[in-house]
Amino acid sequence: MGRAFGCVIAFAYGAVSRISKLAGVIVISAGMAKAETVTIAALGDSLTAGYGLAQDEGFVPQLEGWLQDAGADVSLMNAGVSGDTTAGGLSRVGWTLTPEVDAMIVALGGNDYLRGIDPAVSRANLDGILAAGQEAGVAMLLVGLSVGSNYGAGYKQEFEGMYADLAEKYDVPLYPDFAAGLRAGSGMQDGMLEFMQADGIHPNAEGVSVIVAAMGPTVLDLVQAVD
């Protein structure tokens, strides 16, 4: 009787132990299955940095809020530097791509255009940035610009065309024009003034909101593309 009872106890203990281990595996698996926060570095210039705006009104915080409201578990790093050119972006992309970065938005070129830099130079810099992102294994989104014809039609065509060419080369999605939302929202170039700061170059908080609403779905696709 005592021996049989002991066997029953041993069997019961073993069963409980196995169940406990199984439960632990299930808990661990559930934790592993839970999606981790996607970290996106936004590499850009003053448009990305939020020049002239309160901390929570800039492009990065507004875009992060838009994505989170859309259900994305995401964190955005503001890697925007006012006045930066594509050369500046290339010089700091290495330390921007820290181990926790899963994806990168590349939004540079505006200051190159304002300075009349040769589009071939800008193209080479952007190429280097995208190559660094590819080597780091991060998902990327390239953001282009629609520019004026101050330097002639040939310059405009070459400048705008470099974004499409590089997006194709690196097989990354392209958002053709950072200000596309403003152009669509205003209906005409003059109508954009209500969305701009006094300098006529940088968007105000409302303008950023319009930009984010238009670009948001494309960035959401980027989040979902992260493995």
Secondary structure, 3 states (H helix, E strand, C coil): CHHHHHHHHHHHHHHHHHHHHHHHHHHHHHHHHCCCCEEEEEEECHHHHCCCCCCCCCHHHHHHHHHHHCCCCEEEEEEECCCCCHHHHHHHHHHHCCCCCCEEEEECCHHHHHCCCCHHHHHHHHHHHHHHHHHHCCEEEEECCCCCCCCCHHHHHHHHHHHHHHHHHHCCCEECCCCHHHHHHHCCCHHHHHHECCCCCCECHHHHHHHHHHHHHHHHHHHHHCC
